[in-house]
Amino acid sequence: MKTLGFIGTGGMGSGMAANLIKAGYSLVVNDLNREQAKGLEGQGAQFADSPKAVAEQCELVLSMLPHNDAVTAVALGKGGLCEATTGAKVWIDFSSIDKETIVGASGELGKLGWTVVDASAGGVEEVAAAGNLALWLSGSKALFDEHQPIFEAMGKSILHVGELGNAKLVKNAMAMLAAVQHMSLVEVCNWLKKGGLDEATFQTVIKNSQQDSVATSRIMEIVVSRKFKPRKSWMPKDVNFGLDMAREMEVPMPFVGLASQMFAIAQATGQDGYEATGIACNVYDVINGAKSKRG
C-alpha cells in the first residue's frame, strides 16, 4: 500500500484521513494545530512539521484546508510543497476554495514537476467520518482512474467533472443551490405557520410529494425539531466564492444573491453559529420579530 500525505486535519480532514488509515494506507499528516492531528497519530499516522516534509515522506499528497490563503501557503509558502526535493509530485486538494486559487497554484507547482488534481467533497463531518462523502474531481483523468481505491476509502459517490478547477465550481454550485433551498423552505414554513399550518404537518406533506428528497427531509427534520447543531457553517463562504465568479462572468444570480444577504443578516445579528438550517430558521425569526430558539 502507498504511503499518503494528508494536510489539514480539522473536522472534515480528520474523518477522511482516518478512513484512509482504516483502508490500510500509511499516513503522514500535517496541520498548523498539532492537537488536531493527535487523534490520527493515535491511529498510527506520523506527524510531519511542514507540507514540504509531508511530500518528502510520501508518494501522494492530499489536503483539506479552510480557505484560499491556506491552500496557497501549503503549495507555495515557506516549507510548502514547492520546496520538496524528493517524494511525492502529485497533490490532490479537496479544500472548499475558489477555482482561481487552485488553478494558480497548479500553474506554479507545474513548473516544478508537480501535477495537481482539483477535488471537492460534499457532506459534513459525520459524513466524512462514515466514508460516505460525495467526491468530485477534475484535472488528470488518468490520475483519477489510477487512484480510485483511495477515493473509494473516503466516499460513496466519485465523479470526474472535467478540467482542472471544475471540482471547485461544483462545490460552489452545490452550496449555492443548498443556500437557496434552505432559505426558501424556511420562508415557506414561516408563511404557513402564520396561516395556521405547523411545520410538522408540512413535513408530512413534503414527504408525500414530488418535492421529497434526502436534502428536504433533512432540512425539515431540523426545522421541526429546532435542534440546531452549534457548528459554524461553511456554506456562506462557498456561496460567496460562487457569487464572486458570477460577477466576473457577468452572470446574474438574483436568488443566490438574496440567500447570501440572508446569511449576512444572520452574521450581523449573531445568529450564524450553526449549520445552515439553524442559520435559516434563526434569521427568519429575526426578520419576523420572533425570538430565536437555539438548539
Rosetta silent file (secondary structure, phi, psi, omega in degrees, C-alpha in Angstrom):
SEQUENCE: MKTLGFIGTGGMGSGMAANLIKAGYSLVVNDLNREQAKGLEGQGAQFADSPKAVAEQCELVLSMLPHNDAVTAVALGKGGLCEATTGAKVWIDFSSIDKETIVGASGELGKLGWTVVDASAGGVEEVAAAGNLALWLSGSKALFDEHQPIFEAMGKSILHVGELGNAKLVKNAMAMLAAVQHMSLVEVCNWLKKGGLDEATFQTVIKNSQQDSVATSRIMEIVVSRKFKPRKSWMPKDVNFGLDMAREMEVPMPFVGLASQMFAIAQATGQDGYEATGIACNVYDVINGAKSKRG
SCORE:     score description
SCORE:     0.000 S_00000001
   1 L     0.000  147.290 -178.949    0.000    0.000    0.000 S_00000001
   2 L   -72.092  153.938  168.567    1.133    3.530   -0.729 S_00000001
   3 E   -91.861  123.810 -177.133    2.266    5.997    1.881 S_00000001
   4 E  -110.867  151.067  171.574   -0.012    9.015    1.644 S_00000001
   5 E  -105.083  143.841  176.157    0.303   12.530    2.978 S_00000001
   6 E  -136.605  119.239 -177.463   -2.691   14.392    4.378 S_00000001
   7 E  -111.764  123.909 -178.047   -2.522   18.108    5.165 S_00000001
   8 L   102.104   92.940 -172.830   -5.368   19.699    7.135 S_00000001
   9 L  -115.472   43.276  174.262   -6.757   17.522    9.904 S_00000001
  10 L   -78.695 -155.167 -174.863   -9.767   19.526   11.058 S_00000001
  11 H   -56.159  -48.323  179.589  -13.319   18.202   11.220 S_00000001
  12 H   -76.075  -48.785 -176.354  -13.540   17.077    7.591 S_00000001
  13 H   -60.969  -38.761 -178.568   -9.893   16.216    7.055 S_00000001
  14 H   -65.095  -39.205  177.964   -9.563   14.054   10.149 S_00000001
  15 H   -66.242  -43.301  178.814  -12.502   11.884    9.103 S_00000001
  16 H   -63.263  -44.927 -178.850  -11.192   11.489    5.566 S_00000001
  17 H   -65.352  -39.690  179.940   -7.676   10.699    6.795 S_00000001
  18 H   -61.757  -36.962  179.094   -8.941    8.182    9.364 S_00000001
  19 H   -70.084  -29.243  174.475  -10.722    6.260    6.629 S_00000001
  20 H   -67.430  -39.211  176.415   -7.505    6.087    4.622 S_00000001
  21 H   -63.919  -43.806  179.159   -5.792    4.538    7.650 S_00000001
  22 H   -61.359  -30.871  179.814   -8.654    2.041    8.014 S_00000001
  23 L   -78.343   -4.146  175.177   -8.199    1.131    4.353 S_00000001
  24 L   104.109    2.979 -179.679   -4.596    0.141    5.084 S_00000001
  25 L   -82.115  142.900  169.832   -2.648    3.180    3.893 S_00000001
  26 E   -79.628  139.433 -172.583    0.317    4.524    5.858 S_00000001
  27 E  -127.296  135.406  170.327   -0.273    8.210    6.557 S_00000001
  28 E  -114.440  125.680 -171.937    1.944   11.225    7.145 S_00000001
  29 E  -121.954  158.030  176.165   -0.077   14.204    8.389 S_00000001
  30 E  -147.848  141.439  172.751    0.378   17.914    8.953 S_00000001
  31 L  -155.017  146.065  177.541   -1.725   20.666   10.480 S_00000001
  32 L   -61.079  -30.840  176.444   -0.875   24.102   11.862 S_00000001
  33 L  -100.140   98.859 -175.927   -2.682   22.992   15.039 S_00000001
  34 H   -56.326  -33.752 -178.008   -0.782   19.889   16.166 S_00000001
  35 H   -59.982  -32.725 -178.760   -3.570   18.995   18.603 S_00000001
  36 H   -67.881  -18.999 -179.188   -5.969   18.402   15.708 S_00000001
  37 H   -95.317   -6.378 -175.029   -3.699   15.645   14.429 S_00000001
  38 H   -59.056  -40.670 -179.423   -3.334   13.818   17.747 S_00000001
  39 H   -61.441  -40.061  178.264   -6.276   11.517   17.090 S_00000001
  40 H   -69.633  -37.070  176.355   -4.771   10.395   13.798 S_00000001
  41 H   -61.750  -36.239  177.189   -1.379    9.901   15.398 S_00000001
  42 H   -65.247  -20.617  178.524   -3.112    7.628   17.889 S_00000001
  43 L   -96.033    3.871  175.513   -4.313    5.568   14.924 S_00000001
  44 L   113.271   -4.186  179.108   -0.805    5.187   13.544 S_00000001
  45 L   -72.410  150.631  174.671   -0.235    8.307   11.448 S_00000001
  46 E   -99.658  142.607  178.806    3.121   10.062   11.575 S_00000001
  47 E   -97.589  134.205  174.105    3.246   13.844   12.038 S_00000001
  48 L  -117.220  147.095 -169.327    5.475   15.986    9.816 S_00000001
  49 L   -86.671    2.415  178.200    6.174   19.613   10.659 S_00000001
  50 L  -160.317  158.906  173.346    5.574   21.097    7.190 S_00000001
  51 H   -57.668  -38.300  176.821    3.925   20.360    3.852 S_00000001
  52 H   -56.371  -47.134 -178.777    7.447   20.004    2.420 S_00000001
  53 H   -66.314  -35.602  176.052    8.240   17.303    4.974 S_00000001
  54 H   -60.679  -51.962 -176.744    4.963   15.540    4.233 S_00000001
  55 H   -58.704  -38.505 -175.947    5.682   15.432    0.497 S_00000001
  56 H   -73.529  -12.993 -179.228    9.193   14.130    1.017 S_00000001
  57 L  -108.026    4.435 -175.708    7.919   11.182    3.082 S_00000001
  58 L  -139.655  177.013 -178.411    5.067   10.011    0.869 S_00000001
  59 L  -102.263  -16.559 -176.494    4.024    9.088   -2.671 S_00000001
  60 E  -156.134  135.331 -179.339    0.907   11.230   -2.925 S_00000001
  61 E  -109.352  133.561  171.456   -0.322   14.312   -1.028 S_00000001
  62 E  -119.802  156.362  178.087   -3.944   15.060   -0.201 S_00000001
  63 E  -150.274  152.556  173.014   -5.295   18.109    1.599 S_00000001
  64 L  -141.096   98.860 -169.616   -8.465   19.574    3.093 S_00000001
  65 L  -116.760  159.644 -169.230   -7.804   23.188    4.048 S_00000001
  66 L   -81.369  -22.788 -174.579  -10.063   26.011    5.314 S_00000001
  67 L  -162.464  173.791 -177.070   -9.516   28.846    2.833 S_00000001
  68 H   -55.078  -48.331 -175.926   -7.655   30.219   -0.202 S_00000001
  69 H   -61.367  -36.397  179.585   -4.676   31.570    1.729 S_00000001
  70 H   -65.880  -39.766  178.915   -4.092   28.229    3.429 S_00000001
  71 H   -65.753  -43.759  178.460   -4.023   26.430    0.075 S_00000001
  72 H   -62.862  -40.329  179.925   -1.606   28.965   -1.383 S_00000001
  73 H   -65.702  -43.050  179.223    0.645   28.683    1.679 S_00000001
  74 H   -62.733  -39.350 -178.050    0.711   24.874    1.525 S_00000001
  75 H   -75.567  -48.752 -164.705    1.557   24.988   -2.168 S_00000001
  76 H  -124.155   -3.437 -176.991    3.927   27.926   -2.444 S_00000001
  77 L   -81.089 -177.597  177.599    4.759   29.247    1.015 S_00000001
  78 L   -62.690  128.231 -176.858    7.801   28.705    3.239 S_00000001
  79 L    74.662   15.423 -177.767    8.066   24.984    3.897 S_00000001
  80 L   -83.457  179.290  179.731    5.445   24.379    1.217 S_00000001
  81 H   -57.646  -30.610 -178.595    5.160   21.648   -1.373 S_00000001
  82 H   -61.444  -20.650 -177.388    7.200   23.800   -3.745 S_00000001
  83 H   -94.213   -5.706 -179.201   10.292   23.211   -1.591 S_00000001
  84 L   -67.065  133.206 -177.671   10.107   19.407   -1.581 S_00000001
  85 L  -106.154  -14.872  177.627   13.124   17.888   -3.315 S_00000001
  86 L  -138.718  177.258  173.316   12.111   14.213   -3.151 S_00000001
  87 L    81.804 -142.944 -171.261    8.990   12.125   -2.732 S_00000001
  88 L   -61.116  147.159  171.676    5.515   12.992   -3.994 S_00000001
  89 L  -133.999   16.288  175.704    4.862   15.039   -7.107 S_00000001
  90 E  -125.314  130.848 -179.154    1.067   14.639   -7.158 S_00000001
  91 E  -127.438  124.707  176.783   -1.233   16.773   -4.972 S_00000001
  92 E  -112.444  111.808 -174.852   -4.989   16.234   -4.652 S_00000001
  93 E  -106.447  121.523 -179.553   -6.648   19.173   -2.928 S_00000001
  94 L   -98.339    4.915 -173.436  -10.186   18.815   -1.520 S_00000001
  95 L   -61.517  147.187  175.227  -10.394   22.300    0.019 S_00000001
  96 L   -86.689   90.273 -177.802  -13.527   24.428   -0.394 S_00000001
  97 L  -135.858 -170.310  179.418  -11.934   27.371   -2.179 S_00000001
  98 L   -94.336  163.461 -176.608  -12.302   29.199   -5.475 S_00000001
  99 H   -63.485  -41.125 -175.760  -11.209   27.981   -8.898 S_00000001
 100 H   -57.681  -39.903 -176.842   -8.672   30.763   -9.436 S_00000001
 101 H   -65.722  -46.453 -177.230   -6.610   29.757   -6.397 S_00000001
 102 H   -71.789  -35.407  177.755   -6.198   26.087   -7.300 S_00000001
 103 H   -66.432  -40.591  178.162   -5.526   26.844  -10.969 S_00000001
 104 H   -63.962  -43.901  178.626   -2.896   29.410   -9.961 S_00000001
 105 H   -63.756  -39.546  178.661   -1.205   27.002   -7.541 S_00000001
 106 H   -61.959  -41.324  179.936   -1.218   24.298  -10.201 S_00000001
 107 H   -61.111  -42.646 -179.202    0.480   26.621  -12.669 S_00000001
 108 H   -72.383  -44.502 -179.807    3.313   27.425  -10.273 S_00000001
 109 H   -68.158  -29.568  178.605    3.797   23.875   -9.000 S_00000001
 110 H   -59.532  -31.606  178.215    3.666   22.560  -12.561 S_00000001
 111 L   -66.088  -19.082 -178.147    6.907   24.406  -13.242 S_00000001
 112 L  -105.135   11.247  176.536    8.483   22.217  -10.550 S_00000001
 113 L    92.088    6.259  179.263    7.187   18.940  -11.922 S_00000001
 114 L   -84.799  151.256  167.931    4.041   18.655   -9.819 S_00000001
 115 E  -117.849  127.283 -179.413    0.636   17.560  -11.077 S_00000001
 116 E  -105.672  131.194  171.841   -2.362   18.984   -9.216 S_00000001
 117 E  -109.276  124.604 -179.045   -5.745   17.265   -9.119 S_00000001
 118 E   -87.024  132.882 -177.812   -8.583   19.540   -8.064 S_00000001
 119 E  -142.890  159.761  173.869  -11.197   17.913   -5.800 S_00000001
 120 E  -144.427  158.237 -178.226  -14.168   18.762   -3.599 S_00000001
 121 E  -127.959  131.555  176.804  -16.199   16.861   -1.039 S_00000001
 122 E  -102.330  122.427 -178.727  -19.922   17.042   -0.413 S_00000001
 123 L   141.278  167.247  178.390  -21.011   16.321    3.151 S_00000001
 124 L  -103.668 -176.441 -173.708  -20.430   17.338    6.766 S_00000001
 125 H   -56.422  -41.972 -178.967  -18.031   15.964    9.378 S_00000001
 126 H   -64.516  -36.010  178.678  -20.193   12.972   10.285 S_00000001
 127 H   -68.766  -39.540  177.348  -20.470   12.004    6.616 S_00000001
 128 H   -62.711  -43.596 -179.474  -16.689   12.287    6.230 S_00000001
 129 H   -63.121  -33.839 -179.522  -16.129   10.072    9.271 S_00000001
 130 H   -81.226   -7.010 -178.758  -18.505    7.444    7.849 S_00000001
 131 L    73.079   26.836 -175.601  -16.702    7.451    4.494 S_00000001
 132 L  -112.209   25.445 -179.468  -19.879    8.454    2.682 S_00000001
 133 E   -68.341  152.659  164.894  -18.810   11.705    1.038 S_00000001
 134 E   -90.164  123.532 -176.798  -19.694   12.670   -2.495 S_00000001
 135 E  -112.897  130.120  176.578  -16.345   13.340   -4.170 S_00000001
 136 E  -119.044  129.732 -177.819  -15.902   15.444   -7.304 S_00000001
 137 E  -130.106  145.711  178.290  -12.513   15.533   -9.003 S_00000001
 138 E  -141.635  158.077 -174.615  -11.175   17.419  -12.009 S_00000001
 139 L   113.878 -138.315 -175.298   -7.938   17.577  -13.896 S_00000001
 140 L   -59.862  116.380  176.658   -5.980   14.488  -14.950 S_00000001
 141 H   -70.708  -31.710  178.848   -8.405   11.681  -15.842 S_00000001
 142 H   -63.252  -43.351  178.823   -5.509    9.197  -15.759 S_00000001
 143 H   -69.627  -35.964  175.733   -4.749   10.066  -12.118 S_00000001
 144 H   -57.963  -47.408 -179.738   -8.476    9.953  -11.300 S_00000001
 145 H   -67.212  -40.620 -176.075   -8.635    6.415  -12.668 S_00000001
 146 H   -64.606  -36.248 -171.637   -5.365    5.329  -11.053 S_00000001
 147 L  -103.490   24.571  178.133   -6.313    6.403   -7.545 S_00000001
 148 H   -53.070  -43.251  179.925   -9.873    5.052   -7.356 S_00000001
 149 H   -58.640  -34.453  178.092   -9.092    2.857   -4.303 S_00000001
 150 H   -67.067  -46.152 -179.637   -8.023    5.963   -2.381 S_00000001
 151 H   -65.702  -37.261 -179.433  -11.201    7.828   -3.279 S_00000001
 152 H   -66.341  -24.513  177.082  -13.359    4.800   -2.501 S_00000001
 153 H   -71.042  -21.436 -175.310  -11.945    4.749    1.033 S_00000001
 154 H  -109.881  -22.721 -172.207  -13.371    8.234    1.623 S_00000001
 155 E  -137.138  160.525  178.144  -16.511    8.490   -0.485 S_00000001
 156 E  -102.932  -18.124  179.479  -19.545    6.611   -1.744 S_00000001
 157 E  -131.610  120.096 -173.098  -20.033    8.687   -4.901 S_00000001
 158 E  -129.478  122.693 -173.670  -16.988    9.552   -7.013 S_00000001
 159 E  -138.610  134.481  172.662  -17.219   11.571  -10.205 S_00000001
 160 E   -88.441  129.269 -171.634  -14.747   13.161  -12.606 S_00000001
 161 L  -118.708   23.899  171.733  -16.071   16.575  -13.657 S_00000001
 162 L   104.668 -144.948 -171.240  -13.673   17.718  -16.353 S_00000001
 163 L   -71.185  158.741 -179.056  -10.851   20.236  -16.491 S_00000001
 164 L   -51.178  131.482 -179.341   -8.838   21.486  -13.524 S_00000001
 165 L   103.056  -21.995 -177.978  -10.879   23.858  -11.380 S_00000001
 166 H   -66.478  -30.435  178.999  -14.261   22.368  -12.196 S_00000001
 167 H   -64.385  -35.381  175.687  -14.426   20.485   -8.892 S_00000001
 168 H   -67.579  -39.166  177.206  -14.298   23.831   -7.064 S_00000001
 169 H   -60.750  -42.296  179.834  -17.075   25.126   -9.329 S_00000001
 170 H   -62.916  -43.909  178.728  -19.209   22.095   -8.471 S_00000001
 171 H   -59.988  -45.275  178.017  -18.656   22.629   -4.741 S_00000001
 172 H   -63.127  -41.008  179.799  -19.650   26.288   -5.061 S_00000001
 173 H   -62.315  -44.010  179.901  -22.670   25.326   -7.172 S_00000001
 174 H   -64.951  -36.284  177.166  -23.890   22.806   -4.601 S_00000001
 175 H   -67.250  -41.480  179.666  -23.508   25.382   -1.835 S_00000001
 176 H   -64.746  -42.759  178.311  -25.464   27.980   -3.817 S_00000001
 177 H   -62.928  -44.537 -179.864  -28.249   25.517   -4.551 S_00000001
 178 H   -64.727  -37.315  179.800  -28.401   24.434   -0.910 S_00000001
 179 H   -62.306  -47.194  178.265  -28.474   28.043    0.306 S_00000001
 180 H   -62.891  -40.428 -179.246  -31.487   28.884   -1.840 S_00000001
 181 H   -64.455  -46.157  178.456  -33.167   25.631   -0.810 S_00000001
 182 H   -58.668  -52.017 -175.787  -32.659   26.250    2.920 S_00000001
 183 H   -64.668  -40.335 -177.764  -33.893   29.805    2.808 S_00000001
 184 H   -69.119  -39.777  178.631  -36.895   29.060    0.585 S_00000001
 185 H   -63.834  -45.529 -179.259  -38.068   26.093    2.672 S_00000001
 186 H   -67.569  -36.718  177.649  -37.832   28.020    5.927 S_00000001
 187 H   -61.649  -45.460  178.907  -39.534   31.035    4.346 S_00000001
 188 H   -64.206  -39.907  177.984  -42.475   28.907    3.185 S_00000001
 189 H   -61.264  -40.234  178.259  -42.693   27.279    6.628 S_00000001
 190 H   -64.811  -40.606  178.190  -42.918   30.716    8.250 S_00000001
 191 H   -63.782  -45.062  179.505  -45.683   31.739    5.841 S_00000001
 192 H   -63.747  -41.641 -179.484  -47.633   28.537    6.501 S_00000001
 193 H   -61.952  -39.817  176.929  -47.246   28.891   10.260 S_00000001
 194 H   -63.058  -31.232  179.775  -48.659   32.409   10.096 S_00000001
 195 H   -85.333   -6.563  175.429  -51.616   30.962    8.186 S_00000001
 196 L   110.659    6.586  179.916  -52.205   28.252   10.788 S_00000001
 197 L  -110.684  123.182 -175.385  -50.318   25.196    9.444 S_00000001
 198 L   -81.201  165.900 -175.424  -47.452   23.891   11.577 S_00000001
 199 H   -64.358  -36.434 -178.309  -44.081   22.687   10.334 S_00000001
 200 H   -63.333  -39.073  177.824  -44.694   19.041   11.264 S_00000001
 201 H   -66.115  -42.715  179.174  -47.774   18.892    9.062 S_00000001
 202 H   -65.564  -34.282  175.431  -45.902   20.475    6.157 S_00000001
 203 H   -57.128  -43.771  178.305  -43.080   17.977    6.712 S_00000001
 204 H   -66.120  -39.081  177.355  -45.608   15.174    6.103 S_00000001
 205 H   -58.180  -47.943 -178.272  -46.943   16.974    3.035 S_00000001
 206 H   -64.149  -41.468 -179.512  -43.449   17.152    1.522 S_00000001
 207 H   -57.979  -29.368 -177.733  -42.698   13.502    2.329 S_00000001
 208 L  -104.973   27.268 -179.197  -45.719   12.513    0.254 S_00000001
 209 L  -128.991  173.605  177.269  -44.983   14.823   -2.658 S_00000001
 210 L   -73.191   -8.984  179.214  -42.667   15.025   -5.642 S_00000001
 211 L   -84.596   -3.727 -177.651  -40.610   17.595   -3.739 S_00000001
 212 L   -69.217  141.628  176.629  -39.324   14.956   -1.306 S_00000001
 213 L  -162.454  170.137  176.113  -35.586   14.279   -1.287 S_00000001
 214 H   -58.271  -42.275 -177.297  -32.791   13.436    1.121 S_00000001
 215 H   -66.726  -49.177 -178.941  -31.969   17.147    1.379 S_00000001
 216 H   -64.687  -36.373  178.811  -35.514   18.405    2.001 S_00000001
 217 H   -62.509  -43.370 -179.339  -36.111   15.613    4.528 S_00000001
 218 H   -66.384  -43.080  179.432  -33.001   16.562    6.484 S_00000001
 219 H   -62.352  -47.843 -177.042  -33.852   20.256    6.432 S_00000001
 220 H   -66.283  -33.611  176.907  -37.451   19.705    7.516 S_00000001
 221 H   -60.206  -41.866  179.760  -36.402   17.353   10.306 S_00000001
 222 H   -73.390  -38.829  178.003  -34.263   20.111   11.796 S_00000001
 223 H   -58.896  -43.802 -178.103  -36.911   22.797   11.175 S_00000001
 224 H   -70.613  -44.041 -176.674  -39.490   20.738   13.092 S_00000001
 225 H   -76.732  -25.331 -173.923  -37.193   19.692   15.945 S_00000001
 226 L    58.466   27.145  176.806  -35.453   23.087   16.255 S_00000001
 227 L   -96.244   94.386 -175.303  -32.335   21.142   17.216 S_00000001
 228 L   -96.306  122.001 -179.173  -29.646   23.289   15.632 S_00000001
 229 L   -72.256  123.541 -179.155  -26.124   21.919   15.736 S_00000001
 230 L   -75.679   82.506 -179.875  -23.756   24.610   17.085 S_00000001
 231 L  -148.534  120.106 -175.386  -21.180   24.464   14.311 S_00000001
 232 L   -60.188  126.923 -176.977  -20.331   27.410   12.099 S_00000001
 233 L   -77.637  140.066  173.562  -21.440   26.694    8.539 S_00000001
 234 L   -86.517   -6.927 -174.799  -19.003   26.923    5.629 S_00000001
 235 H   -57.195  -45.304 -179.995  -21.905   27.404    3.218 S_00000001
 236 H   -57.438  -38.278  179.129  -21.817   31.243    3.186 S_00000001
 237 H   -62.315  -47.490 -178.278  -18.127   31.184    2.232 S_00000001
 238 H   -67.056  -36.362  176.596  -18.715   28.806   -0.673 S_00000001
 239 H   -61.850  -43.530 -177.949  -21.769   30.786   -1.804 S_00000001
 240 H   -69.150  -32.568  172.668  -19.745   33.984   -1.881 S_00000001
 241 H   -58.893  -45.713  179.965  -16.998   32.321   -3.923 S_00000001
 242 H   -61.911  -41.456  179.406  -19.670   31.438   -6.462 S_00000001
 243 H   -67.669  -36.703  176.754  -21.074   34.964   -6.481 S_00000001
 244 H   -60.016  -44.852  179.195  -17.602   36.454   -6.931 S_00000001
 245 H   -67.625  -36.300  179.218  -17.116   34.302  -10.018 S_00000001
 246 H   -61.588  -39.519  178.461  -20.624   35.115  -11.252 S_00000001
 247 H   -64.734  -42.302  178.450  -19.791   38.831  -11.172 S_00000001
 248 H   -64.747  -35.222 -178.869  -16.607   38.234  -13.144 S_00000001
 249 H   -84.597   -6.384 -177.720  -18.538   36.113  -15.641 S_00000001
 250 L    58.155   43.917  176.942  -21.356   38.696  -15.783 S_00000001
 251 L  -108.046  116.249 -179.866  -23.919   36.013  -14.947 S_00000001
 252 L   -70.960  134.524  179.275  -26.889   37.334  -12.925 S_00000001
 253 L  -136.985   68.991 -173.548  -27.773   35.218   -9.876 S_00000001
 254 H   -63.439  -38.822 -179.147  -30.522   37.112   -8.001 S_00000001
 255 H   -67.366  -43.864  178.927  -31.795   34.200   -5.892 S_00000001
 256 H   -65.210  -38.787  177.640  -28.312   33.205   -4.752 S_00000001
 257 H   -60.714  -40.385  178.950  -27.510   36.861   -4.049 S_00000001
 258 H   -67.932  -41.023  177.353  -30.556   37.154   -1.811 S_00000001
 259 H   -60.250  -39.683  177.685  -29.662   33.942    0.032 S_00000001
 260 H   -62.180  -39.490  177.894  -26.199   35.389    0.629 S_00000001
 261 H   -65.690  -33.868  176.958  -27.755   38.530    2.114 S_00000001
 262 H   -65.034  -39.961  175.181  -29.831   36.371    4.462 S_00000001
 263 H   -63.376  -36.453  179.096  -26.622   34.767    5.712 S_00000001
 264 H   -65.839  -38.523  175.919  -25.209   38.277    6.179 S_00000001
 265 H   -61.511  -42.722  178.561  -28.226   39.229    8.306 S_00000001
 266 H   -60.100  -42.877  179.973  -27.588   36.144   10.433 S_00000001
 267 H   -65.024  -42.892 -177.499  -23.971   37.137   10.896 S_00000001
 268 H   -67.790  -24.293 -177.465  -24.847   40.725   11.785 S_00000001
 269 L  -107.279   11.224  176.340  -27.388   39.602   14.390 S_00000001
 270 L    71.819   27.042 -177.385  -25.305   36.840   15.951 S_00000001
 271 L  -108.453   17.807 -170.513  -27.411   34.017   14.530 S_00000001
 272 L  -105.981   12.046 -176.914  -24.722   32.355   12.413 S_00000001
 273 L   -88.006   33.682 -175.712  -23.064   29.933   14.842 S_00000001
 274 L  -137.418  174.094  169.324  -24.944   26.930   13.488 S_00000001
 275 L   -66.215  170.189 -169.956  -25.268   24.699   10.458 S_00000001
 276 H   -58.084  -37.834 -178.595  -27.191   26.196    7.561 S_00000001
 277 H   -65.800  -41.235  176.898  -30.667   25.067    8.658 S_00000001
 278 H   -64.015  -39.248  177.063  -30.235   26.650   12.074 S_00000001
 279 H   -61.101  -47.733 -178.175  -28.995   29.842   10.460 S_00000001
 280 H   -60.340  -47.071 -179.687  -32.020   29.966    8.154 S_00000001
 281 H   -62.034  -45.075 -177.401  -34.500   29.372   10.982 S_00000001
 282 H   -67.890  -38.621 -178.250  -32.879   31.935   13.260 S_00000001
 283 H   -70.489  -33.823  175.755  -32.581   34.656   10.619 S_00000001
 284 H   -71.521  -29.435  171.417  -36.252   34.271    9.693 S_00000001
 285 H   -61.821  -41.866 -179.301  -37.087   34.554   13.388 S_00000001
 286 H   -62.223  -49.713 -174.454  -35.174   37.833   13.393 S_00000001
 287 H   -75.822  -17.232  176.099  -36.927   39.335   10.375 S_00000001
 288 H   -95.839    0.255  177.725  -40.333   38.114   11.573 S_00000001
 289 L    77.304   17.325  179.057  -39.798   39.527   15.046 S_00000001
 290 L   -95.704  157.293  178.805  -39.856   36.127   16.750 S_00000001
 291 L   -82.422  128.330 -179.083  -37.461   35.018   19.464 S_00000001
 292 L   -66.415  141.074  176.244  -34.883   32.540   18.181 S_00000001
 293 L  -113.291   96.456 -174.346  -34.967   29.087   19.735 S_00000001
 294 L   -84.000  144.401 -179.715  -31.437   27.842   19.582 S_00000001
 295 L   -80.575    0.000    0.000  -30.597   24.155   19.831 S_00000001
